[in-house]
Protein backbone atom coordinates (compact mmCIF):
# COMPACT_ATOMS: atom_id res chain seq x y z
CA UNK A 1 0.00 0.00 0.00
CA UNK A 2 1.28 3.44 -0.89
CA UNK A 3 0.14 6.68 0.74
CA UNK A 4 0.21 9.45 -1.78
CA UNK A 5 -1.76 12.56 -2.58
CA UNK A 6 -3.91 11.29 -5.38
CA UNK A 7 -7.30 12.51 -6.53
CA UNK A 8 -9.96 9.78 -6.91
CA UNK A 9 -11.12 9.13 -10.46
CA UNK A 10 -14.71 10.16 -9.83
CA UNK A 11 -16.33 12.62 -7.49
CA UNK A 12 -19.97 12.97 -6.56
CA UNK A 13 -21.48 16.43 -6.84
CA UNK A 14 -20.90 17.16 -3.16
CA UNK A 15 -17.31 15.92 -3.36
CA UNK A 16 -16.63 18.26 -6.27
CA UNK A 17 -17.97 21.18 -4.25
CA UNK A 18 -15.80 20.21 -1.31
CA UNK A 19 -12.79 20.01 -3.62
CA UNK A 20 -13.46 23.52 -4.97
CA UNK A 21 -13.82 24.81 -1.42
CA UNK A 22 -10.47 23.29 -0.43
CA UNK A 23 -8.83 24.85 -3.47
CA UNK A 24 -10.12 28.27 -2.42
CA UNK A 25 -9.04 27.57 1.14
CA UNK A 26 -5.51 26.83 -0.07
CA UNK A 27 -5.44 30.21 -1.83
CA UNK A 28 -6.01 31.91 1.53
CA UNK A 29 -3.12 29.95 2.99
CA UNK A 30 -0.82 31.20 0.24
CA UNK A 31 -1.94 34.82 0.64
CA UNK A 32 0.91 36.52 2.54
CA UNK A 33 -1.51 39.16 3.86
CA UNK A 34 -3.27 36.46 5.85
CA UNK A 35 -1.29 36.02 9.07
CA UNK A 36 -3.74 34.17 11.30
CA UNK A 37 -6.34 31.48 10.73
CA UNK A 38 -9.21 29.94 12.68
CA UNK A 39 -11.41 27.43 10.92
CA UNK A 40 -14.34 25.52 12.47
CA UNK A 41 -16.47 22.72 11.08
CA UNK A 42 -19.46 20.68 12.28
CA UNK A 43 -20.14 17.20 10.98
CA UNK A 44 -23.64 15.76 11.44
CA UNK A 45 -24.09 11.98 11.37
CA UNK A 46 -27.33 10.19 10.77
CA UNK A 47 -28.80 8.90 14.01
CA UNK A 48 -26.49 11.03 16.17
CA UNK A 49 -28.11 14.07 17.79
CA UNK A 50 -24.96 16.02 18.59
CA UNK A 51 -22.61 17.03 15.76
CA UNK A 52 -18.87 16.50 15.86
CA UNK A 53 -17.25 19.93 15.97
CA UNK A 54 -13.58 20.63 15.46
CA UNK A 55 -11.45 23.67 14.75
CA UNK A 56 -8.07 24.38 13.18
CA UNK A 57 -5.94 27.32 14.28
CA UNK A 58 -2.57 28.64 13.15
CA UNK A 59 -0.59 31.81 12.57
CA UNK A 60 2.45 32.74 10.52
CA UNK A 61 5.87 32.80 12.09
CA UNK A 62 8.53 35.45 11.48
CA UNK A 63 9.72 33.61 8.35
CA UNK A 64 6.27 33.93 6.78
CA UNK A 65 5.51 30.20 7.04
CA UNK A 66 2.55 28.75 8.90
CA UNK A 67 3.22 27.33 12.33
CA UNK A 68 2.05 23.76 12.90
CA UNK A 69 -1.73 23.70 12.88
CA UNK A 70 -3.32 23.03 16.24
CA UNK A 71 -6.61 21.22 16.38
CA UNK A 72 -9.33 21.08 18.94
CA UNK A 73 -12.96 20.14 19.34
CA UNK A 74 -15.99 21.51 21.09
CA UNK A 75 -15.43 19.22 24.06
CA UNK A 76 -11.83 20.33 24.53
CA UNK A 77 -10.87 21.77 27.88
CA UNK A 78 -9.02 20.32 30.80
CA UNK A 79 -7.74 16.89 29.71
CA UNK A 80 -8.83 13.74 31.49
CA UNK A 81 -6.54 12.01 33.95
CA UNK A 82 -3.37 10.33 32.72
CA UNK A 83 -4.63 6.87 33.69
CA UNK A 84 -8.00 7.37 31.99
CA UNK A 85 -6.29 8.48 28.80
CA UNK A 86 -3.95 5.50 29.00
CA UNK A 87 -6.93 3.13 29.21
CA UNK A 88 -8.61 4.82 26.26
CA UNK A 89 -5.39 4.60 24.27
CA UNK A 90 -5.30 0.87 24.91
CA UNK A 91 -8.94 0.54 23.82
CA UNK A 92 -8.09 2.11 20.45
CA UNK A 93 -5.47 -0.56 19.83
CA UNK A 94 -7.86 -3.30 20.97
CA UNK A 95 -10.62 -2.11 18.63
CA UNK A 96 -8.29 -2.07 15.64
CA UNK A 97 -6.79 -5.45 16.49
CA UNK A 98 -10.23 -7.03 16.89
CA UNK A 99 -11.35 -5.72 13.49
CA UNK A 100 -8.17 -6.95 11.80
CA UNK A 101 -8.30 -10.41 13.39
CA UNK A 102 -12.07 -10.90 13.03
CA UNK A 103 -11.81 -10.18 9.31
CA UNK A 104 -8.57 -12.12 8.66
CA UNK A 105 -6.72 -9.01 7.46
CA UNK A 106 -3.38 -9.74 9.16
CA UNK A 107 -1.40 -10.15 5.94
CA UNK A 108 -2.23 -6.72 4.54
CA UNK A 109 -2.20 -5.11 7.99
CA UNK A 110 1.46 -5.98 8.60
CA UNK A 111 2.33 -3.90 5.55
CA UNK A 112 0.10 -1.06 6.75
CA UNK A 113 1.77 -0.93 10.17
CA UNK A 114 5.20 -0.70 8.56
CA UNK A 115 3.93 2.09 6.30
CA UNK A 116 2.51 4.07 9.23
CA UNK A 117 5.82 3.95 11.09
CA UNK A 118 7.70 4.91 7.93
CA UNK A 119 5.52 7.97 7.32
CA UNK A 120 5.70 9.16 10.92
CA UNK A 121 9.46 8.66 10.93
CA UNK A 122 9.72 10.78 7.76
CA UNK A 123 8.31 13.77 9.64
CA UNK A 124 4.60 13.53 8.82
CA UNK A 125 2.26 13.94 11.79
CA UNK A 126 -1.07 12.25 12.35
CA UNK A 127 -2.72 15.55 11.39
CA UNK A 128 -0.76 15.67 8.14
CA UNK A 129 -2.10 12.25 7.23
CA UNK A 130 -5.66 13.07 8.32
CA UNK A 131 -5.97 16.51 6.75
CA UNK A 132 -3.49 16.59 3.86
CA UNK A 133 -3.81 13.09 2.41
CA UNK A 134 -7.09 11.71 1.15
CA UNK A 135 -7.11 8.48 3.16
CA UNK A 136 -9.82 9.81 5.54
CA UNK A 137 -12.07 10.77 2.63
CA UNK A 138 -11.65 7.31 1.13
CA UNK A 139 -12.30 5.72 4.53
CA UNK A 140 -15.57 7.58 5.08
CA UNK A 141 -16.74 6.96 1.51
CA UNK A 142 -15.44 3.34 1.48
CA UNK A 143 -13.72 4.38 -1.76
CA UNK A 144 -11.08 2.12 -3.24
CA UNK A 145 -10.21 -1.55 -2.95
CA UNK A 146 -8.16 -0.99 0.22
CA UNK A 147 -10.68 1.28 1.95
CA UNK A 148 -11.17 -1.23 4.77
CA UNK A 149 -7.62 -0.51 5.92
CA UNK A 150 -7.94 3.29 6.04
CA UNK A 151 -9.86 3.83 9.30
CA UNK A 152 -7.58 1.37 11.15
CA UNK A 153 -4.59 3.23 9.71
CA UNK A 154 -5.87 6.56 11.04
CA UNK A 155 -6.72 5.10 14.45
CA UNK A 156 -3.31 3.44 14.76
CA UNK A 157 -1.49 6.59 13.65
CA UNK A 158 -3.11 8.57 16.46
CA UNK A 159 -2.49 5.71 18.91
CA UNK A 160 1.24 5.80 18.10
CA UNK A 161 1.45 9.57 18.54
CA UNK A 162 -0.68 9.30 21.67
CA UNK A 163 1.79 6.81 23.14
CA UNK A 164 4.60 9.28 22.47
CA UNK A 165 2.62 12.06 24.15
CA UNK A 166 1.99 9.76 27.11
CA UNK A 167 5.72 9.10 27.46
CA UNK A 168 6.35 12.87 27.46
CA UNK A 169 3.46 13.45 29.90
CA UNK A 170 1.90 15.87 27.38
CA UNK A 171 -1.71 15.38 28.48
CA UNK A 172 -3.19 17.92 26.07
CA UNK A 173 -1.57 16.27 23.06
CA UNK A 174 -2.45 12.84 24.44
CA UNK A 175 -6.07 13.90 24.93
CA UNK A 176 -6.31 15.06 21.33
CA UNK A 177 -4.74 11.86 19.97
CA UNK A 178 -7.08 9.74 22.09
CA UNK A 179 -10.10 11.70 20.87
CA UNK A 180 -9.18 11.27 17.20
CA UNK A 181 -8.13 7.66 17.75
CA UNK A 182 -11.44 6.79 19.38
CA UNK A 183 -13.24 8.47 16.50
CA UNK A 184 -11.40 6.46 13.85
CA UNK A 185 -11.59 3.18 15.81
CA UNK A 186 -15.32 3.46 16.35
CA UNK A 187 -16.84 0.30 14.81
CA UNK A 188 -19.12 2.52 12.71
CA UNK A 189 -16.02 3.88 10.92
CA UNK A 190 -14.82 0.42 9.87
CA UNK A 191 -15.91 -0.94 6.50
CA UNK A 192 -18.18 -3.91 7.26
CA UNK A 193 -17.55 -7.36 5.76
CA UNK A 194 -14.28 -6.46 4.00
CA UNK A 195 -13.98 -9.97 2.54
CA UNK A 196 -16.97 -9.16 0.36
CA UNK A 197 -14.92 -6.35 -1.17
CA UNK A 198 -12.37 -8.90 -2.42
CA UNK A 199 -15.10 -10.91 -4.10
CA UNK A 200 -16.64 -7.81 -5.66
CA UNK A 201 -13.27 -6.64 -6.95
CA UNK A 202 -12.60 -10.05 -8.45
CA UNK A 203 -15.65 -9.60 -10.69
CA UNK A 204 -14.43 -6.19 -11.94
CA UNK A 205 -11.74 -5.15 -14.34
CA UNK A 206 -12.82 -7.02 -17.49
CA UNK A 207 -12.52 -10.57 -18.72
CA UNK A 208 -9.00 -10.02 -20.06
CA UNK A 209 -7.65 -9.03 -16.67
CA UNK A 210 -9.48 -11.91 -15.00
CA UNK A 211 -7.94 -14.39 -17.45
CA UNK A 212 -4.45 -13.03 -16.81
CA UNK A 213 -4.96 -13.36 -13.08
CA UNK A 214 -6.16 -16.93 -13.50
CA UNK A 215 -2.81 -17.84 -15.09
CA UNK A 216 -0.76 -16.61 -12.19
CA UNK A 217 -3.24 -17.97 -9.64
CA UNK A 218 -2.66 -21.44 -11.08
CA UNK A 219 1.06 -20.88 -10.71
CA UNK A 220 0.70 -19.72 -7.11
CA UNK A 221 -1.43 -22.74 -6.16
CA UNK A 222 1.16 -25.07 -7.74
CA UNK A 223 4.09 -23.40 -5.96
CA UNK A 224 2.30 -23.55 -2.61
CA UNK A 225 2.25 -27.32 -2.95
CA UNK A 226 5.71 -27.81 -4.50
CA UNK A 227 7.62 -25.49 -2.18
CA UNK A 228 5.85 -26.45 1.05
CA UNK A 229 8.27 -27.71 3.74
CA UNK A 230 7.67 -31.29 4.87
CA UNK A 231 6.61 -30.09 8.32
CA UNK A 232 4.34 -27.40 6.84
CA UNK A 233 4.66 -23.66 6.40
CA UNK A 234 5.68 -21.57 9.43
CA UNK A 235 2.81 -19.18 8.64
CA UNK A 236 0.72 -17.89 5.76
CA UNK A 237 3.00 -14.84 5.56
CA UNK A 238 6.04 -17.12 5.24
CA UNK A 239 4.36 -19.07 2.45
CA UNK A 240 3.47 -15.88 0.59
CA UNK A 241 7.01 -14.52 0.92
CA UNK A 242 8.51 -17.72 -0.50
CA UNK A 243 6.12 -17.77 -3.45
CA UNK A 244 6.62 -14.05 -4.17
CA UNK A 245 10.42 -14.41 -4.08
CA UNK A 246 10.32 -17.25 -6.59
CA UNK A 247 7.87 -15.52 -8.91
CA UNK A 248 9.96 -12.35 -8.95
CA UNK A 249 13.31 -14.14 -9.26
CA UNK A 250 12.28 -16.70 -11.87
CA UNK A 251 9.09 -15.45 -13.54
CA UNK A 252 9.28 -11.66 -13.41
CA UNK A 253 8.15 -11.14 -17.01
CA UNK A 254 5.20 -13.45 -16.43
CA UNK A 255 4.19 -11.44 -13.34
CA UNK A 256 4.26 -8.21 -15.36
CA UNK A 257 2.31 -9.76 -18.24
CA UNK A 258 -0.40 -10.68 -15.74
CA UNK A 259 -0.74 -7.02 -14.75
CA UNK A 260 0.90 -7.30 -11.33
CA UNK A 261 3.92 -5.60 -9.78
CA UNK A 262 6.40 -6.79 -7.13
CA UNK A 263 4.86 -4.23 -4.76
CA UNK A 264 1.27 -5.47 -4.97
CA UNK A 265 2.00 -9.17 -5.56
CA UNK A 266 2.20 -10.17 -1.83
CA UNK A 267 -1.08 -8.44 -1.03
CA UNK A 268 -2.80 -9.93 -4.09
CA UNK A 269 -1.74 -13.46 -3.17
CA UNK A 270 -2.85 -12.91 0.43
CA UNK A 271 -6.27 -11.78 -0.77
CA UNK A 272 -6.62 -14.75 -3.14
CA UNK A 273 -5.90 -17.10 -0.26
CA UNK A 274 -8.50 -15.37 1.91
CA UNK A 275 -11.18 -15.51 -0.78
CA UNK A 276 -10.56 -19.10 -1.92
CA UNK A 277 -8.51 -21.08 0.64
CA UNK A 278 -9.47 -24.40 -0.96
CA UNK A 279 -7.80 -23.39 -4.19
CA UNK A 280 -4.64 -22.33 -2.36
CA UNK A 281 -4.10 -24.99 0.32
CA UNK A 282 -1.06 -24.41 2.52
CA UNK A 283 -0.64 -26.53 5.62
CA UNK A 284 0.65 -24.58 8.62
CA UNK A 285 2.92 -26.48 11.00
CA UNK A 286 2.01 -26.61 14.66
CA UNK A 287 4.70 -26.59 17.31
CA UNK A 288 3.93 -28.90 20.23
N, C-alpha and C positions, 0 to 999 in steps of 0.2 A: 504494500500500500504506500502511495506517495501523497504527501500533503503538499499541495501547491495551489496558488491562487488561479483558479480556473472557472470561467463562467459556464454554467450548465447550458446544454444545447437549446433547451426550450424554457421559456418563462410563461407563467400564467399572466393574466392582465395585472393582477395585484403585485406580482413579483416584478413586472416591468416598471410599475410605478415606484416601488421601493428602490429599484436600481437607480432610477432617475433621481430620486430624492438623495440617495447616497452620493451620487455624482455631484449634485449641487452642494451637499454637505462638505465634500472634499475640497470644493472651490473655496469655501469659507476657511478651511484649514490652511490653504495656501496663501490666503490674503494676509499680507504682512501687517495690515492695519488692524487686524483682529488679534488682540493680545490675551484674551481670556475667553473661556468657553464653559458653559453649563448646558447640558442637554439632558432632558428627562423623557422617559417613555413609559407608557402603561400597556401591558399585554393582558387581554381578557381571554380566558379559556372557557370553553363550553362546560357548563356544570359547576363552575367555580365562581362563587359570588364576589370574592375580592380579587381585584386585578393584581398582577405582579408589576411593581413599579421599581424602576432603577434609574440612576442618573450617572452621567459621565462629566467629570470636571477636569480642567487643565488650564494652564497659562503658559505663555512663552517665557523662556529663560533669557538671559542677557545675550546669548548668541543668536536669538531669533528662532530657535527651535522649540517645539512643544515639549514641556516636561511630561513625564510618564503619566498617562491618564489614570485618575483615581476613580473608582466606581463605588457606588453605594446603592442602597435600596431604602424603601420607605420605612422598613422596620429597623434600619440601622440606628445605633445608639450605643450605649454601654455594652460591650461584648459579654457573652455568657462566660461562665467560669471555665478555667483551663481544663478541668476534668470533664465537664460536659461537652466541650468542644472536641476533646480527645475521643470521647465515646461516639460522637456524631461522625468524626473523621473515619473511625473504624467501620461504622455502619455503611458509609459510602463504598468502601472497599468490599464489604460483604455483599452489598446489593449487586455490584458489578460482577463479582466472582460467581454469585448464584446464577445470574443471567447467562454468563459465559458457559458455565458447566451444564446448566439445565438444557441449553440449546446446542451442546457439543461444538462449541466454537473455539476450542483451545488452540487448534493449529493456527488459525488466522490471528488469534489474539496475541500469541507470542510475538508475532511480527509487529503488531500494533504497539505493544508495550515497549519494544526496542525503539520504535519510531518516536514515541512520546518522549522518551529519555533523550534521544538524539536531538529533537527539536528544542527541548528545554535547555540542554547543554549548549546549543548553538547561540543562546541568548534570547530566544523567544519566551514570552511569558504566557501564562494561561489566558490572560486577556487578549494577547496578540492572536492566539489561536481562535479564541471565541469571537472576536470582533473584527479581525482582519482577514481571516480565512473562512471559506464558505462551508466548512464542515457543519457548523450549527444549523445553517439553513437546510442543508441536505438532510441532517438528522431529523429536524422537525417535519420536513416534507417527505421523509422516507424516500429521498431521491437518490438514485444510483444503486448499483448492485451491492456495494459495501455499506449501505446506509445503516445496517444493523450494528455496525461497529462504532458509529460516530458518537452517539450519546455516551457509551462506555468510555470512549477516548476522552471526551470532555470531562466526565466525572473523575476519571483517573488522573487527568492532568491537574485538576484542582486539588485532588487528594495528595498528590506528590508535593505541590507547592504549599499545601496546608501543613504537611508534615515538616517541611523546612521552617515554616513560620512557627510551628509548635516548638521546634528545637531552639529557635531564637527567642522564644517567649513573646512573640509579636502577636498579641491576642486580637488586635484589630484586623491584621492581615489574615490570621487564622480564621476569624469569624467570617470574613468575606469568602475565603476559599471553601469553608464548610457550607455556607449558604448556597454558593454556586454548585458545589459538588452534590449536595442533596437535591438540588433542582435537576441536574442532569442524570442523577442515579434514581430518580423517581421512576417506578415501574411504568408509569404512563408515557415516559419519554423513550422507552425502549421499543424498538420495532418488534411487534409480536410475531411468533412463528417464523423466525428467520429462515428455517430450512425450506419453507415454501418458496422463498425468494430464489433459492438455487434452482428449484424445479421450474419456476416460471422463466428464469433466465435461460435455462437449457432449451426452452421452446422458442426462444427469440434468436435473431441474428441470421436467419435464412438457412435454407437447406444446405447450401454449399459449405457454410461454416460448420454446421452440425456434422456433415460428412467428414470434414477434415478432423474434427475433434474425435470422431469415432475411431479414426485410424490410430491416433496416439493413445486413446483410451485402451485399445486392444493391446498396444505395446506395453502400457503401464501395468495392466492386469497380468500380462505374461511375465514381466520382470519381477513383479511382486512374488510370484511363485518361484521363479528360477533363482533369484538372489536371496531368498529367505534363508536365514541361518537355520541349522538343524534344530536348535533349541527354541526357535521362534524369534520374532523381532523384539528388540528392547522396548519399542514404543511405536505408535503410528508415525510420530514425527521422525524417528530414526529411519523407518521404512521409506518415507517420502524423501528424505535427504539422500538416501542411497540411490533411489530411482532417478531423482533429479540430476544427481552427479553423473550418472551413467548416460542419461539422455543428452545432457549438455556436452559431455566429453566425447561421446561416440556417435550421437545422432543430432548434432546441432542444426544442420540444414533441415532435417525432417521436422524438428520442433518449430523452426521458423515457417516452413511451408504450411504447417498446421495452424498458423496464426497466433502462436504463443511466443513469449519472451522468457529468458531466464529469470526475470524478476517476478513474473506472475505465474510461472509454472508450478512452484511449490503450493501456492494457494489454490490453483485450479485442481491439482491432484487431490489436495485435502478435501475440497468441496465435492469432487466426484466420489470419493470414498464415503463421505457423509450421506450423499444422496442415494448411492447404490452399493452398499457394503457387500452384497452377495456377488456382485461383479468383480469387486476388488478385494478378495479375501486375503487377509494377512494375519497370521496367528501371532499373538503377543505372548512372549514367555512369561511365566510366573515364577518368581523367586520364592522358595519355601524356606 
